[in-house]
Amino acid sequence: MSDPHSTPDEAWVPDACTLPTAERPLRLAEFDRLFTTAVRGVDRLSAQHLRLRLDGAAQTEELARDLTARESSCCSFFTFDFSRPDPVSLSLDVRVPAAHVDVLDALAERAVSSGSRS
């Protein structure tokens, strides 16, 4: 976190993340694409719990499941859960422990700002 060469986008990446530094901008871009194309709403249910309401397309679910599985492998503190509140919607619940609320804050901020660009 004290790397003088880190970009503002990387500043919130916790030390617990094992994703190689060179791959982090690519992963961030993948999340931004998901947020821009699929997020229909963002609900902050608690400091440690974020719900993203996604379009219910099968390809959206496949993409989101793949992305969150890869993210869990490098940032094991994330918990991602999917549910279908109705046949045309998909919810992605993101939870973190209290020590990583700042990471969830940054993710929520990106989801909201990316959604407003679409």
Summary of the structure (lengths in Angstrom):
residues: 118
radius of gyration: 13.8
end to end distance: 30.8
largest distance: 47.0
contacts: 325
relative contact order: 0.19
helix: 47%
strand: 23%
